[in-house]
Amino acid sequence: MSETQDTSEGFTLRRALPLIAILIAAGLGFYFLRDYLSFETLRDNREALIAWRDSNYVLAAAVFMMIYIAVVAFSLPGALVMTLTGGFLFGLFPGVLFIVTAATIGALAIFLAARLGLGEQLAAKMDSSGGRITQMKKALNENEVSVMFLMRLVPAVPFFVANLLPALVGVKLRNFALTTFFGILPGSAVYTWVGAGLGEVFARGETPNLGIFFEPQIIGPILGLCALAALPIIIKAVRGGSALPVEE
């Protein structure tokens, strides 16, 4: 082996360290924090949290956003509870703004770590490999905004996956950031709204109705947004464009 090859391998490993750190933190966080970032913890500490917010509103908002960024960036358990907490402490607005901004920053951290570590090399290999993989990557790159917006809107796609995969196929940073912010806004608004009503839920000794997201009056408009996001892809496919990979 040449000295140049060894240096290249070491450099690649160093570039991958941020992504490795995120994966390790995700595993440790799931093991140690899953019992702390929970609805029960919020319920048991609600009075102390409200008192702290009332006496240190700006600090409380800043700390909340930093914790939310860490939860998303390190894929820690409890993102839904954090969203409910944001609504509980700060209301629908500005709570949803704090939540969406923090979630977008955390998602960008994963995206950049993956791109710096593996994404550029993997995207280059896909481009040079040819065949169906290259076609699929090209189709995604030609419809980044529509595809990314759909990935954010459809709750079936895990948030971590929607953060990681775009970096590995060369999605533009600007498109990733914009589709993340606006794509997660509808769902975040729903759960922030649920969180804003937790005071009454706690007073009745009940648990929040997290299934509200799938009620017709909620999921209907979101599915409508999904249809609008998919429309450019469908139109391009009908017109004979390269929106979808085809068999030669």
C-alpha positions as CSV (number, residue, x, y, z in Angstrom):
1,M,0.0,0.0,0.0
2,S,1.2,3.5,-0.7
3,E,1.5,6.3,1.8
4,T,-1.1,8.3,-0.1
5,Q,-3.7,5.6,0.3
6,D,-3.1,5.3,4.1
7,T,-3.5,9.1,4.4
8,S,-6.7,9.0,2.4
9,E,-8.2,6.3,4.6
10,G,-7.3,8.2,7.8
11,F,-8.7,11.4,6.4
12,T,-12.0,9.6,5.5
13,L,-12.2,8.2,9.0
14,R,-11.8,11.6,10.5
15,R,-14.5,13.0,8.3
16,A,-16.8,10.2,9.4
17,L,-16.3,10.9,13.1
18,P,-19.2,13.3,13.5
19,L,-21.6,10.7,12.1
20,I,-20.1,8.0,14.2
21,A,-20.5,10.2,17.3
22,I,-24.2,10.8,16.4
23,L,-24.8,7.1,16.1
24,I,-23.1,6.3,19.4
25,A,-25.0,9.1,21.1
26,A,-28.3,7.8,19.7
27,G,-27.6,4.3,21.1
28,L,-26.6,5.7,24.5
29,G,-29.5,8.1,24.6
30,F,-32.0,5.4,23.8
31,Y,-30.7,3.2,26.6
32,F,-30.3,5.9,29.3
33,L,-32.9,8.6,28.5
34,R,-35.9,6.8,27.3
35,D,-37.4,6.8,30.9
36,Y,-36.8,10.5,31.4
37,L,-38.0,12.1,28.2
38,S,-41.5,10.8,28.7
39,F,-45.1,12.1,29.2
40,E,-45.0,10.9,32.9
41,T,-41.9,13.1,33.5
42,L,-43.7,16.1,32.0
43,R,-46.8,15.4,34.1
44,D,-44.9,15.1,37.3
45,N,-42.8,18.2,36.8
46,R,-45.4,20.5,35.2
47,E,-45.7,23.0,38.0
48,A,-41.9,23.4,38.4
49,L,-41.6,23.9,34.6
50,I,-44.3,26.5,34.5
51,A,-42.8,28.4,37.5
52,W,-39.4,28.4,35.8
53,R,-40.8,29.6,32.5
54,D,-42.7,32.4,34.2
55,S,-39.6,33.7,35.9
56,N,-37.1,33.1,33.0
57,Y,-39.1,33.1,29.8
58,V,-36.2,33.9,27.4
59,L,-33.9,31.5,29.1
60,A,-36.5,28.8,29.2
61,A,-37.2,29.2,25.5
62,A,-33.4,29.0,24.7
63,V,-32.8,26.0,26.9
64,F,-35.9,24.2,25.4
65,M,-34.7,24.8,21.9
66,M,-31.1,23.6,22.7
67,I,-32.5,20.4,24.3
68,Y,-34.8,19.9,21.3
69,I,-31.9,20.4,18.9
70,A,-29.9,17.8,20.8
71,V,-32.8,15.3,20.8
72,V,-33.1,15.6,17.0
73,A,-29.4,15.8,16.2
74,F,-28.5,12.7,18.3
75,S,-31.8,10.9,17.5
76,L,-32.7,10.6,21.1
77,P,-36.0,9.3,22.3
78,G,-38.6,11.8,23.3
79,A,-39.1,14.1,20.3
80,L,-42.9,13.8,20.6
81,V,-42.8,14.5,24.3
82,M,-40.6,17.6,23.6
83,T,-43.1,18.8,21.1
84,L,-45.9,18.4,23.6
85,T,-43.8,20.2,26.2
86,G,-43.2,23.1,23.8
87,G,-47.0,23.5,23.3
88,F,-47.5,23.2,27.1
89,L,-45.0,25.8,28.0
90,F,-45.2,28.3,25.1
91,G,-48.6,27.7,23.5
92,L,-49.4,27.0,19.9
93,F,-47.5,30.2,19.0
94,P,-44.6,30.8,19.5
95,G,-44.3,27.2,20.6
96,V,-44.6,25.8,17.1
97,L,-42.0,28.3,15.8
98,F,-39.5,27.2,18.6
99,I,-40.1,23.5,17.8
100,V,-39.9,23.7,14.0
101,T,-36.7,25.9,14.1
102,A,-35.0,23.6,16.6
103,A,-36.0,20.4,14.7
104,T,-34.7,21.9,11.5
105,I,-31.4,22.8,13.1
106,G,-31.0,19.3,14.6
107,A,-31.9,17.7,11.2
108,L,-29.3,19.9,9.5
109,A,-26.7,18.6,12.0
110,I,-27.4,15.0,11.0
111,F,-27.5,15.9,7.3
112,L,-24.1,17.7,7.4
113,A,-22.5,15.0,9.5
114,A,-23.6,12.3,7.0
115,R,-22.6,14.4,4.0
116,L,-19.1,15.3,5.3
117,G,-18.5,11.7,6.4
118,L,-20.0,9.6,3.6
119,G,-22.4,11.5,1.5
120,E,-20.0,13.1,-1.1
121,Q,-18.1,9.8,-1.8
122,L,-21.3,7.7,-1.9
123,A,-23.1,10.2,-4.2
124,A,-20.0,10.1,-6.5
125,K,-20.0,6.3,-6.6
126,M,-23.7,6.3,-7.5
127,D,-23.1,8.7,-10.3
128,S,-20.3,6.5,-11.7
129,S,-22.0,3.2,-11.2
130,G,-24.6,3.5,-13.9
131,G,-27.7,1.4,-14.2
132,R,-30.9,1.7,-12.1
133,I,-29.2,3.2,-9.0
134,T,-28.0,6.1,-11.0
135,Q,-31.4,6.6,-12.6
136,M,-33.1,6.6,-9.2
137,K,-30.5,9.1,-7.9
138,K,-31.0,11.3,-10.9
139,A,-34.8,11.2,-10.5
140,L,-34.5,12.3,-6.9
141,N,-32.1,15.1,-7.7
142,E,-34.4,16.4,-10.4
143,N,-37.4,16.4,-8.0
144,E,-35.7,17.2,-4.7
145,V,-38.2,19.7,-3.4
146,S,-41.2,17.5,-4.1
147,V,-39.7,14.2,-2.9
148,M,-38.3,15.8,0.3
149,F,-41.5,17.6,1.0
150,L,-43.4,14.3,0.7
151,M,-40.9,12.5,3.0
152,R,-41.5,15.2,5.7
153,L,-45.3,15.2,5.3
154,V,-45.8,11.4,5.3
155,P,-45.5,10.2,9.0
156,A,-44.6,6.7,7.7
157,V,-41.0,7.9,7.0
158,P,-38.9,7.9,10.2
159,F,-37.4,11.3,10.9
160,F,-33.9,10.0,11.2
161,V,-34.1,8.2,7.8
162,A,-35.5,11.4,6.2
163,N,-32.4,13.3,7.6
164,L,-29.8,10.7,6.6
165,L,-30.7,9.5,3.2
166,P,-30.8,12.9,1.4
167,A,-27.2,13.5,2.5
168,L,-26.1,10.2,1.0
169,V,-27.6,10.9,-2.4
170,G,-26.4,14.5,-2.8
171,V,-29.6,16.6,-2.0
172,K,-28.9,20.3,-2.0
173,L,-28.5,21.8,1.5
174,R,-30.9,24.7,0.8
175,N,-33.6,22.3,-0.5
176,F,-33.1,20.1,2.5
177,A,-33.5,22.9,5.0
178,L,-36.5,24.5,3.3
179,T,-38.4,21.3,2.9
180,T,-37.6,20.2,6.4
181,F,-38.9,23.5,8.0
182,F,-42.1,23.7,6.0
183,G,-42.7,19.9,5.7
184,I,-42.7,19.3,9.4
185,L,-44.7,22.4,10.1
186,P,-48.2,20.9,9.7
187,G,-47.6,17.8,11.9
188,S,-45.7,19.9,14.5
189,A,-48.5,22.4,14.7
190,V,-51.0,19.6,15.4
191,Y,-49.0,18.1,18.3
192,T,-48.0,21.6,19.6
193,W,-51.8,22.3,19.7
194,V,-52.3,19.1,21.7
195,G,-49.5,20.2,24.1
196,A,-51.1,23.6,24.5
197,G,-54.2,21.9,26.0
198,L,-52.3,19.6,28.4
199,G,-53.1,21.8,31.4
200,E,-56.7,20.8,31.2
201,V,-55.8,17.2,30.5
202,F,-53.6,17.1,33.6
203,A,-56.3,18.6,35.7
204,R,-58.7,15.8,34.6
205,G,-56.1,13.1,35.3
206,E,-56.2,12.0,31.7
207,T,-53.6,11.4,28.9
208,P,-53.5,13.4,25.7
209,N,-55.1,12.1,22.5
210,L,-52.1,11.6,20.3
211,G,-54.3,9.8,17.7
212,I,-55.8,13.2,16.8
213,F,-53.2,13.5,14.0
214,F,-55.1,10.7,12.1
215,E,-58.6,12.2,12.5
216,P,-60.2,13.1,9.1
217,Q,-60.2,16.9,9.8
218,I,-56.4,16.8,10.5
219,I,-55.0,14.1,8.2
220,G,-57.2,15.3,5.2
221,P,-55.5,18.6,4.7
222,I,-52.1,17.0,5.2
223,L,-52.8,14.4,2.5
224,G,-53.9,17.3,0.3
225,L,-50.5,18.8,0.8
226,C,-48.9,15.4,-0.1
227,A,-50.9,15.4,-3.3
228,L,-49.7,18.9,-4.2
229,A,-46.1,17.9,-3.5
230,A,-46.4,14.8,-5.7
231,L,-48.1,16.7,-8.6
232,P,-44.9,18.0,-10.3
233,I,-43.5,14.4,-10.3
234,I,-46.7,13.0,-11.8
235,I,-46.9,15.7,-14.4
236,K,-43.2,15.2,-15.4
237,A,-43.8,11.4,-15.7
238,V,-46.9,11.9,-17.8
239,R,-45.0,14.2,-20.1
240,G,-42.3,11.7,-20.6
241,G,-39.7,13.4,-18.4
242,S,-37.3,11.6,-16.1
243,A,-39.2,12.1,-12.9
244,L,-39.3,8.3,-12.4
245,P,-36.6,5.8,-13.3
246,V,-37.6,3.5,-16.2
247,E,-36.4,0.2,-17.5
248,E,-34.4,0.4,-20.7
